[in-house]
Each structure stands twice: as structure tokens, then as C-alpha cells.
């Protein structure tokens, strides 16, 4: 799922947050300030443990460059 950058009027509220790292390339992704993707892997949540359940409810952060490349690759 693509997450667009928020309108610039909201940027001050997110400016102090630590960036997340892209799970593909480790590039910093600043929530609210950068366009990025949230991805849930198909295997997340496949088991019966608490960790598996939490993985099913969370998303991996993927930078716009890696997310766009994955979409282009899947469309080929």
C-alpha cells in the first residue's frame, strides 16, 4: 500500500521523528515527509505464536524507490 507524503502544513509535527529504515535497501524513510510503501509479507502470521500474530498486524516499511521497482517488476 502506497503512503503519500503528508501536506506540508503537517510536516512540522513529523520533523522530529526518527526515520524508519527501508527493509529492502536500509534507506531512511521519514513518516509524513516521504512517500513510501507499507508491505505485509505473505508469510507473516503463518504460525501460531504471539510473534506470528504480531507480524500479521504489522507492515514493513519500503522506500518509494524500492516499492516502485517492485511494482514495475511485478507488472513485467
C-alpha positions, 0 to 999 in steps of 0.5 A: 500500500502506497503512503503519500507524503503528508501536506506540508502544513503537517510536516512540522509535527513529523520533523522530529521523528526518527526515520524508519529504515527501508527493509529492502535497501536500509534507506531512511524513510521519514513518516509524513515527509516521504512517500513510501510503501507499507508491505505485509509479507505473505508469510507473516502470521503463518504460525501460531505464536504471539510473534506470528500474530504480531507480524500479521498486524504489522507492515514493513516499511519500503522506500518509494524507490524500492516499492516502485521497482517492485511494482514495475517488476511485478507488472513485467 
